[in-house]
Amino acid sequence: MTGRHRGRQGERPDPTERSGDGPEREQAMAETSDRRVVARLTVPRQLRGAELALHLVHLLDLSVRGARIEHLEPMHEGVECHLDLPPALGRVQLTGRVVWTGLRGSEQTLEGDRRHHYQTGLEFTGLTVEQQTALACALETLKAANDAKDHPPR
């Protein structure tokens, strides 16, 4: 038996179970919506917005006012975003907005495609006291790491 749950004899199948994306699934979803207290609407692809997408980034610089990041997808000025600091820096989420972005280079992949590298400047906005404290700790950690790199033990 696979990971699917088998229903008892005469029990209606779970309409949310993925059995494909064809008309059977649409029919099953329509039956489910009849039992809902409130309607649930599907958000069309063109209205989902790229600004809600998750972008993996490399954190290049960090300060009390913002950060510089590198990434593969372009970002647009003025867009609000959330930057998750890595565990070594306290694993805190900071809110900011894109101040500038630019193409910093590109390379050819093994498949023959071009991969672009962008850098973006973020300005932190609306940080809570807890976020400001966590950011200050992250900056202290970075300062200590940079001092140790510049002045190795003798």
C-alpha positions as CSV (number, residue, x, y, z in Angstrom):
1,M,0.0,0.0,0.0
2,T,1.3,3.5,-0.8
3,G,1.2,6.6,1.5
4,R,-2.5,7.3,0.7
5,H,-5.2,6.6,3.2
6,R,-7.8,4.2,2.1
7,G,-11.4,5.0,3.1
8,R,-13.9,2.6,4.4
9,Q,-16.4,0.9,2.2
10,G,-19.1,3.4,1.0
11,E,-17.1,6.4,2.3
12,R,-16.7,9.3,-0.1
13,P,-13.1,9.9,-1.2
14,D,-11.3,12.9,0.1
15,P,-11.8,15.5,-2.6
16,T,-8.6,17.4,-1.6
17,E,-6.5,14.3,-2.2
18,R,-4.4,14.9,-5.4
19,S,-5.5,12.3,-7.9
20,G,-4.6,14.5,-10.9
21,D,-5.4,18.0,-12.1
22,G,-8.2,17.0,-14.5
23,P,-12.0,17.4,-14.5
24,E,-12.4,14.8,-11.8
25,R,-10.4,17.0,-9.4
26,E,-12.3,20.1,-10.3
27,Q,-15.6,18.2,-9.7
28,A,-14.3,17.0,-6.3
29,M,-13.3,20.5,-5.4
30,A,-16.7,21.8,-6.4
31,E,-18.4,19.2,-4.2
32,T,-16.1,20.3,-1.3
33,S,-16.9,24.0,-1.7
34,D,-20.6,23.2,-1.3
35,R,-19.9,22.1,2.2
36,R,-17.9,25.2,3.2
37,V,-19.3,27.9,5.4
38,V,-17.5,30.6,3.4
39,A,-16.3,30.6,-0.2
40,R,-12.6,30.1,-0.9
41,L,-11.4,31.7,-4.1
42,T,-8.4,30.7,-6.2
43,V,-6.0,33.5,-6.9
44,P,-5.2,33.6,-10.6
45,R,-1.5,33.3,-11.6
46,Q,-1.4,36.8,-13.0
47,L,-2.6,38.3,-9.6
48,R,-0.2,36.3,-7.4
49,G,2.6,38.8,-7.7
50,A,6.3,38.1,-7.9
51,E,6.9,40.3,-4.9
52,L,5.4,37.5,-2.8
53,A,7.9,35.0,-4.1
54,L,10.7,33.5,-2.0
55,H,14.2,34.5,-3.3
56,L,17.3,32.8,-2.0
57,V,19.9,35.5,-1.5
58,H,23.5,35.8,-0.3
59,L,24.0,38.4,2.4
60,L,27.0,40.6,1.4
61,D,26.8,43.6,3.8
62,L,24.8,44.4,6.9
63,S,24.4,47.6,8.9
64,V,21.9,49.2,11.3
65,R,20.1,50.8,8.4
66,G,20.1,48.1,5.8
67,A,21.8,45.3,3.8
68,R,23.3,44.5,0.5
69,I,22.3,41.1,-1.0
70,E,23.1,39.1,-4.1
71,H,20.6,37.0,-5.9
72,L,19.5,35.5,-9.3
73,E,16.1,37.2,-9.8
74,P,15.7,40.9,-10.4
75,M,13.9,42.9,-7.7
76,H,12.1,46.2,-8.1
77,E,12.7,49.4,-6.3
78,G,10.2,50.2,-3.6
79,V,9.1,46.6,-3.1
80,E,8.8,45.6,0.6
81,C,10.6,42.4,1.5
82,H,11.7,40.3,4.4
83,L,15.3,39.3,5.0
84,D,15.9,36.3,7.2
85,L,19.3,36.4,8.8
86,P,21.2,33.1,8.9
87,P,21.3,31.1,12.2
88,A,24.9,32.3,12.9
89,L,23.6,35.8,13.0
90,G,20.6,35.1,15.2
91,R,18.0,33.9,12.8
92,V,15.8,37.0,12.8
93,Q,13.5,38.3,10.1
94,L,13.9,42.0,9.2
95,T,11.5,44.0,7.1
96,G,12.9,46.4,4.5
97,R,12.3,47.9,1.1
98,V,14.4,47.7,-2.1
99,V,16.3,51.0,-2.5
100,W,18.4,50.0,-5.5
101,T,19.1,47.0,-7.6
102,G,21.5,46.2,-10.5
103,L,22.9,43.5,-12.7
104,R,26.4,42.7,-11.4
105,G,27.3,40.0,-13.9
106,S,26.3,36.9,-15.7
107,E,27.7,33.5,-16.6
108,Q,26.9,30.7,-19.0
109,T,25.6,27.5,-17.5
110,L,26.5,24.0,-18.6
111,E,23.2,23.9,-20.4
112,G,24.1,26.9,-22.5
113,D,21.8,29.4,-20.7
114,R,22.8,32.7,-19.2
115,R,22.5,33.1,-15.4
116,H,22.4,36.7,-14.2
117,H,23.6,37.9,-10.8
118,Y,21.9,40.9,-9.3
119,Q,22.8,42.9,-6.2
120,T,20.2,44.9,-4.3
121,G,20.4,47.4,-1.5
122,L,17.7,47.1,1.2
123,E,16.7,49.8,3.7
124,F,15.2,48.4,6.9
125,T,11.8,49.7,7.8
126,G,9.5,49.5,10.8
127,L,11.8,47.3,12.9
128,T,10.5,46.4,16.3
129,V,12.6,46.8,19.4
130,E,13.2,43.0,19.4
131,Q,14.3,43.1,15.8
132,Q,16.6,46.1,16.5
133,T,18.1,44.2,19.4
134,A,18.7,41.1,17.4
135,L,20.2,43.2,14.6
136,A,22.6,44.8,17.0
137,C,23.7,41.3,18.3
138,A,24.2,40.2,14.7
139,L,26.3,43.2,14.0
140,E,28.4,42.5,17.1
141,T,28.9,39.0,15.9
142,L,30.1,40.3,12.5
143,K,32.4,42.8,14.1
144,A,34.0,40.2,16.2
145,A,34.4,37.9,13.2
146,N,36.0,40.7,11.1
147,D,38.3,41.7,14.0
148,A,39.5,38.1,14.4
149,K,40.1,37.9,10.6
150,D,42.1,41.2,10.6
151,H,44.1,40.4,13.8
152,P,44.8,36.7,13.9
153,P,46.1,35.4,17.2
154,R,49.9,35.3,17.5
